[in-house]
Amino acid sequence: MLKIKITLVAVMVGLSLSGYSQPENTNSKTSSTATEASSPTAADAKAFLKKAQNDIAKIQLPAAHAQWSYATNINVDTAAVSAYLGEQLSTKVAQLAKDAAQFNNVEVDADTRRKLDLLRNGLTMPPPSNPEKSERLAKIGSDLDGMYGAGEYCRDENTCFSLVEMSSQMATSRDYDLLLEFWEGWREVAVPMKPLYEEQVALANEGAKELGFANVSELWRGKYDMPADDFPQELDRLWGQVEPFYEALHCHVRAKLGEHYGTDKVPQDKPIPAHLLGNMWAQTWGNVYDLVKPEREMVVPDVTGALKSQGYDEIKMVKQAESFFSSLGFEELPETFWERSQFQKPEGRDVQCHASAWNLDDKDDLRIKMCIQITGEEFNVIHHELGHNYYQRAYKDQPLLYRGSANDGFHEAIGDTVALSITPKYLKQIGLIDTIPDESNDIGMLMQVALDKIAFIPFGLMVDQWRWKVLSGEVTPENYNQVWWELREKYQGVMAPVSRAAEAFDPGAKYHVPANVPYTRYFLAHILQFQFHKALCDIAGDEGPLNRCSIYGREEAGKALNEMLEMGMSEPWQNALEKITGSPEMDASTIQAYFAPLKEWLDDQNQGRQCGW
């Protein structure tokens, strides 16, 4: 499961907008009739940015506290306060983004331009300045969110299934017909979303034009410190580095699914039917591990058993994760972290258990929110979430608009990079296991990682490839579904198990589409984490296989990591990447190095098979 992080910058730009009126002009020199008499100047831009950051700071702290209160105590009162303050914050950010556009053609220094662009790019679906259209855009966003949240599939009047219930069945059942029923059933929920989504795109494009963008697609693609039209090509370059390994994994998985379900249901020369991969969206394949794993027995450390036998509770698990960062030279977490975090599901109240990392005051009020289970998986998740916290603290002294990750893929990548160091070597160092299994056992572990991380990469790429085409108008509503499946077949080698009607809206069955959450961040994170891991292992002087490396105890690696984290968003991400890897280019070739033993095994297994689609 993908874990999310919450920082105040994320709160600032991520809340759905609820109504937008004409922005107040925050620059005294350009207000009233003075606007006609003089054009904005570089000095005006600096004054605007100073006031804008102060205005955001005033409201984001109470908004963050309200959001935390709601997440850790869900009731009508906390919901009302959180919604109200969230609306105030998002409306303020919308105003400021619009106001920033007045400086689009003003010659300013690089630092001022970067801050203006970050503010202008902060909106995901920018509202038009027309109040009626703005309110309509907000209403559509709320309606789409509600339709997804309330969605269920009903077999008949008395038998209905939630997404959670169906996802559980998709993960464990091997009943072909049941999997198909639930796959089709969940996509019925999305059909009524299509006309609303079409209207939403048109309204948001109006708002984007007012900000100086051609459309929302250009706004989204323009957030990555390179020309908007170049960015998709950069992603395809990275995909090209991963594709040979993905095709080998795909070939093996398809062959094993064909053995289980029959090649009449899983043809060996076509894409894999999307309902058979253990996940509602076929985005991760870890749930079919039992069908595709190596046949010989693998020795896998029983981390869950070790945690329980050694008396680990929730706090001890978090303390151990903290000690990982302390071993790298990072300062210990503040006492308030231990007083204010949610580690367990409290009795007698509803809470959000989804793991997340918070910095409420943009300084030292670090917290995690989890309902920790004593398992090896949760042990990994805790290390991941603390990775976010240490990143948040590292950039706390940057100006407000620079308090975030170098690009939106970096934050998730840092958490996952840390988790990659939870190797048998690390587990032995901290006393959770007595012996390290020999390298012949790595195939099983690498297969599990690949089924989740590598299988996800083309899905992580194609979601926004589709969305960018839609938001730019290149793909029109009558072709929404057709192009969605063309991209899924092109990148994933996955196909709809049954023919899809033209009026279907299968993209809407994935939460991030109706919720308008950009998805490229997850693709980038899955590339960057392996690049970061290799760089840190090189700095630590580890000469063994990359998949066996842990940077635990290596302060030189921690120093290099912290130097990058401290930069926040203050410079282009290429500079942050070069700081830690020595190169400003993202490089997916480290994935080949990490999974080299598995790739060799897959190539052997695939002898005589017809690969590709």
N, C-alpha and C positions, 0 to 999 in steps of 0.2 A: 504494500500500500504506500502511496506517496504521502509523505508527511508535509505539513505546511508550517511556515513560520509566520509570526505576526510581529511586525515592528511598527512604530508609529508612522513611518513613511508608507508602509504597506497599508495601514489603516487609512492614511490620508488619501491615497489614490484608489483604494480598492472598494470603498463603500459605494453602494448604488446611489445615483443621484435622484433626489426626490423633489423635482421642481426647481426651476431656475428663472429668476427675473433679471431684468437688465442689470448688469454689474455696476456697482457704485464705482466711481473713479477714485482710485486711491492716490492719485498723483495730483497735488495741488496746482502744479504748473500747467497741467493740461486739462483742468476742469473748467466748466462753464464756458464763457466766451473766449477764454485764453486759448482753448483748443484751436480756434480758427486763426489766432494771431501767431502762434508759435508751434513748431513741431517738437516732438519729444527729443531729448538730448541724452547723451551718455550719462550725465549726472542724474537726470531724471530716472534712468533705468536703475542706477545704483540705489537711489532713494526708494524707488518702488520695491526693489528686492528686500531691502532692510525692513521696510514696513510689512511686506508680505510674509516674511519669515516670522516676524513678531506676532502678526495676526494669527498665523497658523499655530504657533507655539501656545498662544493663550487658550485655544479651544481644544487642541489635540490631547492634552493631558486629561481633562475631565472626560473627553470622549473615550479615551483608552481605558480609564478606570470604569466607566459605564459598561464598556464592552466586556471587560474582565468580569465585572459583577454579574452580567447576564450569562456569560459562558460558564461561570462556576456556581450559579444559583438561578436557574431558569424559572421565572414566574412573571406574572402580568406587569408588576411594577418595574423589575429590572429590564424587561423587554421594552417598556414604554420609554424609560429614561435613555436606554442605549439607542433606540431608534431616533429619539429627538436629538440627542447630541450628535449622532452620526449624520443626521440630516443637516444640522448646523455646520458641521465640519465639511461635508461634501459640497454644500452650497458655497461655502467660503472658498474652497479650492477651485470650484468651477468659475467663480467670479475672478479669482486671481489668474487663472489660466487664460481667460478671455482678455484680461487687462494686459497680460504679458505680451499678447500678440501685437499691441500698439508699438512695440519696440522691434518688430521683425526687421525693419529696414534701417534701424539706427546702428551706426558704427560704434561698437563697444569692445572692451578688452575680452580676451578669451574666457576668463573666469565668469564675467558677467553674462556673456552669451551662453555659457554652459548652464548657468542657473536658470536663465530665462527659458532655455529649451527644455530643461527638466520640468519646469513648472508648466509649460505649454503642453508638453507630452504627457503630463500626469493623468489626464482624463482618458478613460478607456472608451466610453461611448459619449462623446461631447454633446451637450444639449444645445440646440439652437437658442439664440437670444429671444426669440419670440416666446412669450410666457406660455401661451396655449400649447405650442408645439413641445416646449420643454416639459410641461406637465404631462403631456401625452407620452413622451419618451419615458418619463419616470414610471408612469402607469403601466406601460408595456413591460418594462423591466420587472416590475413587481408581479405582474400577471404571469410572465414566463417563469419566474422563480417559484411562484405558488403552484403552477401547473406541474412543474417537475417535482416539487416537494410532496404534493398530494397524489402524485401518480401511482396507480396500481393497475394490475391486470386481473380481470375477473373472468374466470372460466365459465361461470354461470351466476345467477342472482345471489347465490349463497356461498360461493367460493371465490375469494379474491386473494391476491398475493401482492405483498409490497416488494419494492426493489431489493430490500435486504433479504427477504425470504427467497426470492428468485435467485439472487446472487449466490446465496448459500447452496442452493441446489445446483447451480451452474458449476460451482467449485468442486462438488463431490459426486454428482450423479454421472453415470455412464449410459443413461437411457437416452438413446438418440432422439426419440420422439418427444420425450419430456423436455429435453434441452431445446429442441426446435420450438416447442410450444411457448416456453418462457421467453426465448429470444424474440419471437414474433410478437408475443403479448406485450412486452415492455415497449416495443417500438410503436404500438398503437397510441401510447401516451403522447408521443411527439407530433402526431398528425395535426392536431388543432393549433400547434405552435407556429406553423409555417406562415400563415398570413400576418401574424403579429411580428414575426421575425423579419419578414420582408419590409413591413412598415418601419420597424425599428432601424433597419439599415439605412433607409432613406432619410429619416430624421437625423440620425447621428452623422450622416454625411454632410447635411446642412451645417451642423455644428462644427464639423472638422474644417469646412471651407472658411468659416468665420475665423478660425484660428490660423488660417494661412496654408492649410493642407489641401491637396486635391481631393482627398477622401479619407475615410477612417483607415483604410488599408495602408496608405502612405504614413499616417500618424503612427500606427503600430510598428511598421517596418522601419521607421525612422528613429527608433529609440536605441539603436545599437552602434552609435559612433561610426557610422559609415553611410554612404548614400543608400536611400531606401530601396532602390532598384537592385543594388548589389547584394543586399543581405540574403535574399532567397538563394542566390547562386552560391554564396558562402556555405549555406546549410547543405545544399546538394553536394558540394565538395566534401564536406565532412561525412555525409551519408555514403559517398563513394568509397571512403576508407573503411567503413564498417560493413558494407554490403556483401563482400565475399564471405565473411564469417557468418553473417545473418543467413545467407543462402544455404550454407552448410547446416546450420541449426534447423532451418526450415525444412530442408530435405529429410533430415533424420526424424523430425517430429511428424512430418506428413507420412513417412513410411510406417512409423509405429502406430499412428492413428488409423492408417489403412489396415494394418494387421488386426487392430482391435475392432473396428467398425465394419471392415470390408472395403475393398477398393471400389465397389459400386457406389458407396457413400462418400468415400474419400479418394477420388481419382488421383493417380500418381503423376499426372502431367498437367494438373490445374491448380489454382489457388486452393487453400484449405478452407472448408466451410467454417464460417465465423463462429458458429455456436459450439464447436467441439474443443475449444482451447482453454476451458476452465474459467472463463471470465466473460461477463456480459458484453464487453466490447472487444474481446480478443486482444487486449492491450498488454497483458502479462500472461505468461503461460505456466507459471510455477505450479498451478494446481493439477497439471497433467504429468508432473514429474514421475509418478508411479508407473505411467505407461511408457516413458521414454528413457528412464534411467539405465545406467549400465547394469548388466545382468548379474555380475559378480557382487558379492557382499562388500560394502564399503564401511570402513571404520570412521564414524563421525562422532566428534566429541559431544557428549550429552551435557550441554551447558545448563539446560533447565534442571536436570537432575543434580548437577553440581551446585547450582545456586541454592536449591532447596536443602540439600544435605549439609551445606556449610552455613545454614542459618541466615541467608540473605533475606532481608525484607526490602520494602520499597526504598527506604532511606539509604540503606547500605548499598543498594544497586546504584543510586544516584551518586553517593559518595565515591564509589569506585570509578564511575565515569568522570567525576571531577578530578580524581587523582591521575587519570590519563592526561588531562590538560596540564595539571600541575607538573607532571613529569616532563612536559615540553617547555616549562618555564613560565607558564601563564599564572597570573595572580589567582588566588582562590576566590570562589564566588562569595558575594557579600552575605552577611548574616540574614539580611532581609529576604534573600532568595529562599532560605530554608523556612522562614516564618510565613511567607506569603504564597509560595507555590502550591499547586494542587497535585499531590502525588497519588492519592487514592480517591475512589468515588465515595463522597460523603454519604452518610446515612440520612434519609429523610428529605432529600431534595434532588431535583433533576439538574444534571450538569452535562456539558459537552465533554465527552471522553476522548475525542480525537486529539492526538498528541500535537502540541504546538509550543513554540518558544516566544516569549514576550519580553519587551523592554518598555515598560509603561511610561517612564519619564524621559526616555531617550538618553539616559545617563547610566544610573546604577541600579534601577529597580528591575532587575532581571528576574524572570520567573519561567517555570514550565508548567503546562497544564496537561496532566495525564491521569488515567486511571490504571496505574501500573499493575501488571500481572507478573508473577515471578516465573518468567520464561526467558530462554535465550534470545528469542526474537525481540522482546521488550528491552532486554539488556542492550541490544544493538540500537534500538530506537532512542533510548536515553542518551547514548553517546552522540547520536545524530542531532537530537534536539539541543544538547549543550553546545554542539558546534555552532548552531545559530546564535545562542546566547553570547558565546565568546566573540563571534563576529560583531554582534550588536554593540558589545562593550568596546571593542577595538576602535570603532569609528565614532564613538560618542562625542569626541571633541571637534569633529568636523562641523561646519555650518549646517543648519537644519536640512537644507536641500541636498546635502551630500551624505546624509546619514542613511545609507542603504548599501546594497552590494553593487559591485562594479557594473554588472548588468544583472538582469533578473534571474539568470541561470546560476550565478555564482553562489547565492545563499544556499540553495538546495545542494549544489555541488560540494560545498564545504562540509555540510552535515554528512553527506554520503562518503566523502573522502575519509573522514574520521572513522566511519563505520567500516571502511575497507581495511583498517588496521586492526580490527578485532579478529585476528587470525589465531590458529592454534598456538603459535609462538607467544602471542600476548596472553592468551588464556593460561598458558603454563607459567609465564612470568608472574601472574597475579595469583597463582595457586588454585585456579579453578579446574585444571586438569593436570595429571601427573606426567603424561608422555605425549609427545607430538606424533600423530600418525604419519607414516612415511608418505612420500610423494605419490605413490601409486593410488592413494585414496583421494587425491585432489580432483579426479575427474567428476566424481559425484558432487562435490561441493561446487566446482566450477559450473556444472550443468545447472544446479539450482540457481546460481547467481545469473547465469545467462538467460534462463527461461523468464526471469523477471526483468533484468536490466537490458539485455540485448534485444529480446523480443519486443520490448517497449519502444526502442529507438525509432523505427519507421512510423509507428503510430504517433509518437511525440512530434514527428516532423510533419505528417500529413494533415493533422487537424487544422493548423494555421495556414498551411498551403491552400486548403479549401477555403478557409475563412477570408484570407487575403484576396482571393479571386472573387468571392461574393461581395466583400466590402468595396472593392474597386469597380464593381459592375461588370467585370469580365464574365462572370457566371450569373445568369439571370434565374429568377425563381423557378421557372419550369425545368431548369436543369440542375437544381440544387442536389437532388438525390443521385442523379446519374453521375455527376462529377465526383461526388463523395465516394461512390463505389469504384469509379475509375482510379482515383488516387489510392484507395485502399488496396486494390489489386496491384497497382504499379509499385507501391512502396512495400506493402506488407506481404503480398502474395496471399491475401485473405479475400474471400468472396462471400457475398450474401448467399445463404443456403437455399433460398427460394427467390423467385423473381420479385422485384420490388416495384410497386405501382408508382406512377409519375407523381401522384399527390403525396406520397410518403415523405417524411422528413426525418430520416434516420440520424442525421447529425444532432437533432434535438434530443435524442435519447442519451447523449453524453452530457453530463451536468455542465461542463465548462462552456458549451455552446450557448444554451439559453441564458446562462449566468454571465456570459461575456467575460470569462476569465482567459486571458491570453495563455497559450499552451506551449509556445516555443521555449519558455523557460525550462520546461521539463526535458525537452530534447537536449538543450545546451547542458543542463546539469548532468545528464547521463554521459555526455562526451567529456566534460571538464573534470569530473571526479576522477577518472582514470589518469588524465593528464596531470592533475594535481598530485595524485598518489605516487606516480612515477617520479615526479620532480622531488617530492619530499623524501622518498626512499633513496634517490640519488644523493641528496644533500646529507642524509643520515649515513651514507656509505654502505647501505645494504646491498650485497652482491648476489643474493639468492634470487630464486624465481619471484617475479613481481607479485604473484598472488599469495605468496607466503610472507611478504614483508609487513612489518609493523614498525611504526615510528615511535612507539612507546619508549619514553625515557631519553629521547634524542633531542636535547635542547637546541641544537643547531637547526634542526628541522622546524621546531616551534618558533624560533626567532624569525626564520624566513617566512613562515606562514603569517605571523603576526604583522610583519612589515607590510604584507599585502592587505591584510584585513583592515589595518589602520587607514588605508587610503579611502575606504568607503567608495563613494561615487565621485570623488573630487577630480579624477582624471578619466580619460577614456579607458574602457575595460582592457584594451590592448596593452596599456601601460601596466595595469595591475597584473595581467597575465605574464608579461615579461618579467616583472619583479620576482615572481616565484619560479617560473619555468625557463627564463632566459630567452624566450621567444614571444613576440606579440601575436603569433598565429595560433588559433585553436588547432589541435592535432589529435585525430582519433586513432592514429596508428598505435597508441599505447594500449588500446583495447586488444589489438592483435597480440601484443606482448603479454598482457595479463592472462588471456585465455589460450595461449599457445598450446598447452597440453591438451586442452579440450578440442581445439581445432584439429590437431593431429589425430585424435581419437575419432572425431566426426568424419574426417576424410576417409579413415579406414572403414568405418561403418557404412559410408555412402558408396563404397565400391560396388559397381553394378547397378546402382539406382539411377533413375532419371531425375536429375535435380533441375530446379528452375520452374518457371510457370509462364 
